[in-house]
Amino acid sequence: MRVLVTGATGFLGGEIARRLAAQGHEVRGLGRDAGRGAWLAQAGVRFVPADLRAADWPELLRGVDGVVHAAARSTLWGRWADFEADNIHPSRELARACAAGGLRLVHISTPSVYNATGHTRAVREDTPVGPRFDSLYARSKFLAEEAVRAALPDATLLRPRGLYGVGDTSIVPRLARALQTGRLPRLTRAEVWTDLTHVRNAAHAAELALARPAPGIYNVTDGQSLPLWATLDRLADALGVPRPARFVPARLLEGAAHLLEWSARLHPARPEPPLTASGVRLLTRPMTLDLTRARERLGYAPVVTPDEGLAEVLAALRGQR
């Protein structure tokens, strides 16, 4: 199969591109980072530098059978115009081009769209979301989903929760910095159970979606919930730093985050504040997802357990000490 992967120089996109190439597929990877593009080439991926804001999709899709759209602006802070330009517009135009060419499309979305619904346990894909969202990122990804489904009803949309793994540039590094600087207090006296998704599990789900027609939205996780604060303690131990001990009520810290966000919005450059309200909520609100649809329609079963995935990450952190 000839596959185009957007965001191929990113964490998930790179994993998907390399895995597909290793399986013998002809893979074309789009991205902006020429350095990582050379790294992809070593794995058998043909790297194509591209700015998706001005992409010539008919040309980029020439000779392609399927597409995995993993590129996105993935951050809890930013300007709406940038989220719109990076998440909504390219997704809509790519879906239209895939529809015109009769191509299969796997679109990577996010369960962040559920964050403002009030649902936290075994959340299903048919849970109503919007019009209020927890972050501009979540709003942009939902609108991107809507644009994709309108242009290409047969598209497969995946919502992997909390991507992690060796090479992660987001979740674990941010938490590690907070632990190393001693800035992370304990925000709840009760444990918070949540779902995460190892990058290989998310890539496996994308492979399954390419292999069979599976229109619709699918949750993707490791299939086992984990205790968030106990995991943070393990992360602190691996880093050789103290575990979070000083208790600060989450509501107090969230209030402080709102003030920091307000101040940042007033600044001409709108710099990302050191703390965001949505970031605080991720550490204090449980979230588990129902995988029934992915298991039944995609044939999805995690290939990496949380214990295996976390062991890899913690071992890598210890090796960096």
Secondary structure, 3 states (H helix, E strand, C coil): CEEEEECCCCHHHHHHHHHHHHCCCEEEEEECCHHHHHHHHHCCCEEEECCHHHCCHHHHCCCCCEEEECCCCCCCCCCHHHHHHHHHHHHHHHHHHHHHHCCEEEEECCHHHHCCCCCCCCECCCCCCCCCCCCHHHHHHHHHHHHHHHHCCCCEEEEECCEECCCCCCHHHHHHHHHHCCCCCECCCCCCEECCEEHHHHHHHHHHHHHCCCCEEEEECCCCCEEHHHHHHHHHHHHCCCCCCCECCHHHHHHHHHHHHHHHHHCCCCCCCCCCHHHHHHCCCCECECCHHHHHHHCCCCCCCHHHHHHHHHHHHHHHC
